[in-house]
């Protein structure tokens, strides 16, 4: 491995002097005396792209990460030459490029520094592989902190860490494992209340040093390819993240059933075992929407086949499961068994769809089926073929979701657990070795899967989940954090990892609740499930080698507590679905770490236990055994205890009671929370009445509630409803106003309003500016509830 210091002393630094620079529309080009060229492209008022070519010639401009439809364009651009610098000014910030060495500095319009090059760009030639190791170093400000990089199992704040991105199958990984399943080369920096982002779009193995080797230097580098990165200015982290997510893309809305509770195990088979599990859920009135089939449903682990002994009639079974409210999700891995009697293998061989070694032989590796070949998913023709293979599984049998695993790609019993570097890939016409294609292999498999499931499941929405991914992969798939372990440390890791994924553009994420490897205690399972119901993806998954992990396995007490929290998940589905809408439309993360929620409060910069769920829930899991509560930090503002409506003033740490049947959950004052009745699965019941929980605030607060048909694409033609609520609280008044947009017609006619924390006795009610009798609204003074028309525009309560 090349170290920072080796690169700095061995690498080529710019000799003094700028030969020339040119400004053409949105791009400013610089040429130095040693032939290095720098292109700076203004994409938005708050985003620049930097590309460096060491020989003056740029590589083909191609990216799997960048959404081809990403918004771009700017309002203001001025380029000026000064004695020592070329200055680029946008509407939001200033970029200065030094003539002597092309070092770059970013500044606010006031001149306050955002981020500045230390050595800046430098490189070293790779004699083994050709090309260069390319590196960028930045000067780090005092008290600067860093966040991002996807699924890294380490502290949420990356200050002092050194990490690499190389998608790796890490069974039972531990805290601080350097390389995991995903490569998300994007981070956010924060100092002096100035937030910015760096996206290093390089698919080779990349490395990041956040003041680890040198306390005031942050650097990032790659084992090959081009120094190609995007700078995004905030100053709010929220603006940085939404700009990054605009750049790399957002998913379509998932079907609501994908947000329900899912049960998975390696492995549920035969059919009688699957039916036993699903029947038990219904018998115990424990909500569940999806059951998963792992590799044992296949014939000899051959993808797109069924073991007829275990599953003699899969179409009938899948249909019967659906009639009972269960969607079936099936696993598909990339390894295709070498077997000339196996149609998938034969088609791939005849069409030359498998990856080859440099000298011509096919890439051969051992996975679950034994010796396999591997499709080259970076070839668009292969992706089209792969998507077509889902015709039977999805279109005919009726499986509703697909789970892509082992797609780092993982290969057993070889050094590095993956393909050798000399394997060749098409890379959408930009042919390359596995060194460049490795980190996008799983993403492109998920892309091909997404296209196939979408095609054969239409007009319903697809559901895909993948283990490996790269930036931009959120356009196609959800994800989980891989083969974790049933330990309290991994419960802590799950909390941090999902927050990190959410601020890395990948909000549709969850962990294996309870741990995949080993066996959790009933207490650990309960505490993990309490956390998991607040994760965007909510699935129990375990290895059959370590015992059972269904909620009834741990005894009646755990069953009751688990049911209570999963029922809460189902009640909050309209709230979660609204948060997904904000993610899909605006790039707003579904979980918000406290530093994202309030970056001005320096206490939040090192907090990772607490997080904001959606916009208005504050959640803090219990992450230690044998405790009846914990200390937690409350961000500024006022928060209602979800369980007893006690009001807490934030900006401080305090003790919160949390026996096993509870956990710390708080609601932001002024929030209006939509809730469903408890259901055993999504759309089990026709919603006859929608509940709104209204939390009093002295002042104003806005809330939103998004609805559509829960599946399909009518929402894209206006078949949705977006309700905006405005609460105004006074000493002796509460005013609730509603504005509705969209043409979706909900199934209910009334709202049941439940008021929390109203500090006065309600004596009068004005409905649409006319006084009405409390009895007409079925007002219950004890419960603080009343019934109103769903289409009200203003409700006025007076004490």
N, C-alpha and C positions, 0 to 999 in steps of 0.2 A: 504493500500500500504506500502511495506517495503521501508524505506528511505535508502539512502547511509549510513548515520551515524549509523542507527540501525543495518544494515548488518555488518558494520565494528566492532561494539562493541559486538553484539550478536554472530556473525559468528565465524567459526572455522578458525584460522590462523595456518599456518604450525608451529609446534614445530621445533626447530632447528634440523637439521640433515638430510642428504640424506642417505638412506639405500644402494641403488645401482643404477647403470644406465647401459644400454645395447645399443649397436649399431648394428642394423641388416639392412643391405642394405640402404634403404632410411629413416629409422625411428630410432630415439633415444628415449629410454624409461627410465623414472626416477621413482623411488619408494621412498616415504618419510616415516618417522617413524610412522606417523599416518595413513598409509595405502593409502594415496592419490597417484595416479599414473598419470604421465604426459607423453604423447606421442607427440613428435615433428617429423612431417614427412616433408621431403624436396620434394616438388612437382616440383618446377622449381628453377632456379638459383636466382629468385627474389621472391619466394613464399614459405612460411612454413605454415603447418597446426598444430594447437595446440588442443589437447584433454585432458581433465582432468576427472578422475574418483575418486569420494570421497571414495569409498570402494574398490578400486583397480580393479573393474570390469567395463568395458566399455559397453555402450548400443550397440545394433545392429548398424552397420555402414550403414546408409541409409539416402539419401538426395533427396528431390524433386528438390532442387535448382541446384545441381551440374550436369552439362552436362556429361553424361557417356563417351562421346567422347572428353572430354576436353584435350588439349595438356598438356603433362607433361614429365618430364625428365630433367636432369641437367648435366652440364659439369664438375662441380667440387664439391667435398664434403670432408671435413676433420673434424674429431671429435677428440678433444684433452682434456685430463684431466689436470687441473691445481690445485693449492693448494686450491683455493677458488671457482673456477668455472669449469663448463664443457663448452667448447667453440666449437661451430659449425660454420664452415666457408664454404660459397658457393663462387661461382665466383663473386657474386655481393655484399655480405654483411656478417656481423658477428653476430651470436646470442650467447649470454652468459647466462648460467643458474647458479645461485648462489647455492652452495651446502647447505648453511645454511637454506634457506627458499624457494628455487626453484623460486625466482623472476627472471624474464627474462629481458634482455636488448638487443636491436637491434642497431647495429652500422655500419656505413660505413666502408669500408676497411681501411680508414685513421684513424679510431677510433672515428670519429665524431658521437655523438648520434643521432639516428633516433627516437626511442621511447623506454621508459623504464617503467617497472612495478612500480607502487607506492606501494600499499599493494599487488598487484598481484591478484591471484585467492583466493577467499574466498566464503563461502556459509553458508546457514542456512537451517535446515530441515523444511519442510512444514508438520506440524502435521495434517492439514486439508485434504490435498490431497496426502501426501506421496511425496517422492523425495525431492529435494532441490530447494531453490532459489540459483542460481549460479551467481557469480559476478566477474568481472575483473575491476581493476582500474589501470590507467596509469598516470604517471606524465606528465603534460603538459608543454611544453617549453614556454618561453616568446615569445609573439607575434605569437603563434601558432593559426591557423585557421582551420575550419572544414567545409566539404561540403558533401552532399549526402542525404541519407535516403528517396529517392523516392519522393512522392507527397506532402510532408509536406508544409502547407500553411503559411510559415513564412519566415523570412529573409534568403537570399541565404546562407550567412555565418552563420553557426550554433553556433559560439562562444557565450557562455553564455546561451544557450538554454538547456532545459530538455524536452525530448519527449518520447512518448511511441508508440509502433507498435502493433496495434490490429485492424484489418480491421473492419471499422464501417461505417454504412449508416448514413452520416451526411448531411441531407438536409439543404441547405442554410448555410453551414458552414462559419465560420468567420476566420479572420487572427488569427494565433496562436492556432487554434483548435488542440488539442494534438493528437487526433487519427482520421485518415481518412481512405480511401478505400484500401490502399495498405500497405504491410509490406515489406520493403526493408532494411534489417539490415546491411547496407554497408555504410561506410563513408570513406572519404579521409582526412588526416591531412597534413598540410603544415607549415613548419617553416624553416627559414634559407635556403630557396630555396630547401629544402628536402621534397619531397612528398612521402607519403605512404598510404596504405589502410588497413582497417579492415573489414572483412566480418564475422559477427557473425551468423553462420548458425544454428539458433535455432528457431523453429516455434511456441513456446509458446509466450505469451505476453512478449515482450522485451522492455527494457528501455535504454535510452542513456542520459548521463549527460555530456555536453561539458563545463566544468568549471562553471557550474551554482551554485552548492552547495559550492564547494571550487574552488577558482579561478585558482589553478594550478593542478587540478586533472580532468581527463576525465575518465568516467567509463561507462560500459555497463553491464546489467544483465538481467536475465530471470526468470519468475515465475515457471519454471520447466525445465526438460530436462538436457542437458549436456552443460558444458562450452566447446564449439567447435567453434573455430574461425580460420580464415586464415589471415595471415599477408602478405602484398604485398609491396615490395619496388619499388620505382621509379628509380631515384629521381624525374623524370618528372611525373606530374599527368597523362599525356597522357599514359605513360607506365603502371602506376598503373591501370588505367581504362581499357585498352585493355587486361591486364592480368585477371582482374576480369570478363570481358565479355567473355573471352576465357573460364574461369572456369564455369560460369553459363550459357553460351550458347548464340548463335546468331540466329536470325530468318532467314528464307529463304527470297528471294526478294519478296516483295508484287507485285501484278499486278499493272501496272501504273495507272489504273483507280482509285485505292484506294488512290492515291496521288492527285486526282483532288479535286474540291470543292463539298462538300456534304451538303444536306439540310435535316433537321430532325425536328420533332416536336412531342410532346405528345399532340395530335396525329392526323395524317392525315388519315381520313376515312370519308365517304365510298370511293369507287373507283372513283367516280366523283370528289371528292375533290383532290385525288392524281393526277388525270389527269389535273385538273384545275391548280394545282401548277406546274407540269412539263411542261404543255403547255405554261404557263406564262414565264418560264425561256427561252424557245426557242423563243417565240414571242419577248421578250426583248433582245435577243442575249446576254444572261447572262450565261456564261459557268457553267455547272453543270454535274457531273458524277454519282451521286447516290442520291436516295430518300429512306427514312427510314420509316418503318412501326413499330409503337409502339404497346403496348399490345391490343389496340382496334381492331386489325385485327383478333384476335382470337375469338373463340366461348366461351364466358364467361371466358376469360383470361386463357383458357386451352392451354398449350403449344402444338405445332405441330397440331393445328386445325385452321380452318378459319371460320369466321362469314359469312355465305352464304348470309345474307341479305346485308351486306356491300360489300362483294367481291364474287359475284356469280360465277365467273370463274377466279380464281387467275392465272392459267397457261396462259390464254390468256392475262390477264392484264400485267403480268410480261414480256411476250414476246413483247407486244406492247410497253411497256416502253423501253425495250432494243433496239427495232428498232428505237426508238427516242433518243438513246444514254444514257439512264438511267439504271444503275444497281440497283436492288432492294435489300435492306438490311433489314432483319427482326429480331425483338427482340425475345429472348428466355430466360426466367427466370428459376431458379431452383425449385420453388415451384410447385408441382403437385397436382391439386385439388382432394380432396377425393370424388370420384364419381365412383361407380362400373360400370357405363355405359360408362366410359371414358377409352379407350383402353390402353393409356399410364399408367394410374393409375393401371389398372387391371394387366398389365404385370409386373409392378414394385412390386405390392403386391404379386403376385403369385411366383415371383422369389426372394422375400425378398431383394429387392434392396434399400429399404429406411432405413434411419438412425433410430436407436433405442435408447431409454433411457437405463440407466444402469440396471434397473430391468425388461426390456423386451418390454414395450410398444413402439410403433413407436413415433418418434419425430413429434409432431403435432404443427403447427403454422399458424397464419393468415398472408396471403399476398394478392395480388390483387384478386386471384380467390376465396378468402375465406379461409376456413380451408384446409391446405395442408400437405402432406408428402414431404420429401426431399431426393432425391437420395444421396447415399454415394459415391461421386466421387473419394474418395481415394481407392475405390475397383476397381481393373482393369476390373473385369467382368461387373461392372456397367458402367464404361467408354465405354467399347465395346458395350454394349446395347444402351447407350445414343448416341454414334456415329451413330449407325444404324438407329436411329429415324429420321435422316436427309435425309433419302432416298427420301421421297416424296417432302419435302420442297426444297431441293437442286437439286436432281437428276431428278425429274419429273416436278416440277413446274418451276424451273429455277432461284430461288432466288440465288444471287451471294455472299452474305455476311451475317454473323450472328453477332448479338450484344447481348452479355451476360450482364445482369443487375441484381441487387438485390442479387448478389452472394457473399456478404461478409461472411456468408449469413445474409441477412436482414430478420427480422421477426417483424411484426407490433404488437404494443400494449403489449409488454412484457418488463420487465426491461432489459436494456442492448441491446435491439433491435436485439438479435441474439439467437442462440441455448443455452440452459443451459449447464453448464460444464459437466454434467454427460452423455450427448449424446456420443454414442460410434461410432468409425470409424475403418475401416479395415486397413487403412494406408499402403496399399500394403503388407499386411501380418504382419505388426508390430502394432498390435491392440492397440488402445489408446482412450483417451477421447477427447472431443471437445476442451479442453484446448490446446492440441497439434495440432489438425487438423484444428482449426478455420482459421488460417492465410493462409493455403494452399487450403481451400475449393474452393474459386473462381478460383484459378490457375488451379486446377484439373478439374473443370467444363470447363474452357476455353480449356484445353488440350483435353478433350473428344469431345468438339465442333470442334476444329481444325481437329481432326482425322476424324470426320464424314464429315465435309465440304470438306476436301481434298479428301476423298474417292469418294464422289459423284459429285464433281466438276471437277475431273480429266478429261482431261489433263491440265485444267486451274489451276492457283494457288488459294489457299483459302484466304479469308479475314475474320478475326475475330477481334472483339473489346470487351474488358472486362472492367468492372469497378473495380473489386477487383483483386488483384494479389499478388504474392510473388516473391522474387528473383528467376530468371531463367524462369519466366513466359513469358519473351520476346521471348522465342523459339516458342511460339504458337500464340501469339496474340498482337494486338495493344491495346492502352488504352486511356482513357481520364480522366479528373480531377473531374468528378462527378457533383453533383448538386450545381453549383455555383450561383451567384446572379448578376443581372444587375446593378453593381455599379462600380465606378472608382477604388475602392480598389480591387475589384475582377479582374479587368483588370490588375492591378499591380501584383496580385497573380498569374494570369495565366502566365504572363511572367516569374516569378520566378519558378513556379512549373514545367513548361516544361523544363527549363534549368536544374532543379534539377533531373528530371526524366532522361534526356539525360546523365547526368554524373552518373546516377545510373544504367546504362545498358539498360534502356528502352527508346530508342530514338523514337519509333513510337508512338507518343503521341500528344495530343492536348487538348484544352478546349472547352466547349460549348460557341462558339463565340456569344457575345451579352448578355450572362448570361442565365441560365436556369430559375431561379426564378425571378419574377418581370419583369418590362418592361424597356428596355433601351431607352434613347433618341436617336434621329438620330445621334447626335454627338458621343455618347458613342458607338453606333453600328459601326459607321464608323471607329473610332479609334481602336476598337477591331478587326474588320475585317482586318485592315491594319497590325496588329500584327499577326493575325491568318493565313494569307497567307504565313508566314514564319515558321509556325509550321509544323512538319512532317505530322500530321493528321489535316485536315482542314474541320471543320464541324460547321454549325450553328445548334443549338438545343435549344429549348425553351419549357416551359410549357404552354400548351394551356389555362391554367387558367389566364394567364397574358397578353393575347393579341397576335397579329400577330408579326412575326419576319422574314418575307421574305424581301429581299433587296428592293423591290418596295414599301413596306409599309410606309417607312419614307419620301417619296417624291422624286421628280425628282433629286434634287441635290445629295442626299445620294445615290440614284440609280446609277447615273453617276460615282461618285467617287468609289463606291463599285465595279462596273463593271470594271473600270480601274485597280483596284488592283487585282481582280480575274483574269483578262486577263493577268496581269503580272505574277501571279502564273502559269498560263498555258504556258506562254512563257518560264518560268524558269524550267519547268518540267524536261527537260534533265539534267539540273544542279542538281536539287533535286534528281533525279533518280541515278545520279552518286554518290551523297552523301550517298544514301541508299546502293549502292554497297560497298562503303568504310566501312560502318557500318556492313554490312553482312559479308564482307570478313575479315576485320581487327578489328572490334569492335570500330571503330572511331565514336564518337557521332555526330549526324547530326547537332545539335546546340551546340556551344562551348561557355560557359561562358568566360568572359575575363580572369579570373584567369587560366583557362585551356589553353587559347590561349597564355598567356605570364605570367607565374607564377613569373618570375624574377622581374617584375614591381609590387611593393607592392601596387600601386594605384589600381590594378585590384582585390585585395583580398576582397574589400568591394563593388565592383561594381556589380550590378545585372540588371540594366535597359538595358544596351547594351549587345549584344551577337553577335557571329559570326555564320552566316548561311552557312552551308557547310564549305568550307575553306577560301572563298574569299569575302563574303559579310559581312559588318558591319551594323547591324540594331539596331535602338533605337526607340521604340514606344513612342508615345505621351500618357501620362497617367493622364492628368489633363484636366478639361473642360476649354473652353473659352481661349485657348492660341494659339498663332501663331508661336510658336517655343519652344525651350528648350535648356538648357545646357546639353552637353553630353561629355563623355570621349572618346578620341581617343587613342587606343593602339598604341604602337610604330610602326613606319613604315609610309608609305604614302598611303593616301586613296582618291580615286576619288568620288566626289559627283555624285551619280547615275543620278541626274536630269540635271546637267549642266556641268559636267566634271571638276569642280573646284578641285584642288589638295590640300589636307590638310595634313600637317605634324603632326604625332601623338605624344603620350607621354604627352598629355595635355588635359584639359577640355576647351570647347569653346561653344559659342552660335551657334545654327543652326536654321534657319527659317523653319517653317513647318506649313503653313496654312492647313485648313481641307483637302484640296485636295492633300496634300503631307504628307510625313513623312521622317525622317532622314534615308537614305539608302546610303551606301558608298561601293565602290569596291576597293579591294586591288590592288595596282599598280602591273603591270605585269600579272594580271589575264587574262585568255582567257575563256570567258563564252559562252557555247552553248545555243542557244535559238530556240524555235519552233515558227512558226506563231501562231497567236491566233486561238484556236479551241473551239467549243462549248462543246466538250467532247473528251476524249483521243481517238486517232485514227479516229476522224471524217474525217480527211483529210489524203491523202497520202502526206508525206513530200517530196516536189519536190526540196527543197533547204534548207540546214541547215545554220543558221546564227551563226557566231562567233564574239563576241565583244572582241576586243583586247585592253588592257589598257597598254599604254607605261610605261616602267620602265628603268631607267638607271641602268643596272645590269641584273641579271638573275632571272627567275621565272618559275616554272613548274606548269602545269595544266593538268587535266584529264577529259575525256569525255567517259562515259560508255553507250553502247547501247545493246539492244537485241530486241526480238519480243514483249516486254512489258507484256507478259503473258506466261504461259506454262513453260516447263522445258528444252527446247533446250539449254539454256545457260549453263546447267551443262555438256553438251556434246560438248562444244566449240562453241555453237551457240551464241556468243556474240562478241562485238567489244570494245576494250579498247584502246582509243587513248591517247597518252601522248604528250603534247605540251611543248616545251621549248622555252621561249622567252628570247632573249638577246638584250638588248638595249644599244646603244652607243650614243654619242652626235649627230652624223649624220647618224646612221644606226639602223635598226631593223631587226633582224633575227628571223624567226619563223620556228622551226623544229618540225616534227611530226613522231612519231613511232606508228604503229598500231599492235595490237595483237588480235587474235581471228578470227573466220571465218564467223561471221554474215555479211550478205550483206545488207547494208542500202538501202532505197528506193530512195535516192537522189544521184546525181552525183557531185554536186558542193557545195562549201562553199561560202557564202557571208560574207566577212570580213569587219568589221567596226572598224576603228582604233580610239582610244581615246587618246588625249594628246600627239601625236607625235610632238616634238618641232621643226621640220624642214619641209621644203617643199619637198615632194617626187619627185625626178627627174628621178631615175632609179629603175628598178625592175629586180632582177635575180631570175628566177624560175628554180629550179633544176640545179643551177650553170650556167644557160644560160640567157643572157639578153633578155628580152621580152619587147615589146611595151606596154606602159600603156593602150593604147586603146584596146589591145587584152585581157586585164583583166577587161575591162569595168570600168576603174578607174574613180571615181567621186571625184574630188579634194575638192568640197564643203562639201560633206558628209563624205569624207575620207573612201570610200567603194571601194571594188573590188571583182571580182569573180574568184575563183581558183578551180581546181580539188580537190575533197575530198581526194584523195590519194596522195597529194603532200608530199614530204619529207622535202623540204627546200624552204623557201621564204625569199628573202633578199631585203630589201628596203634601198635605199641610197638617201641621201639629196644632 
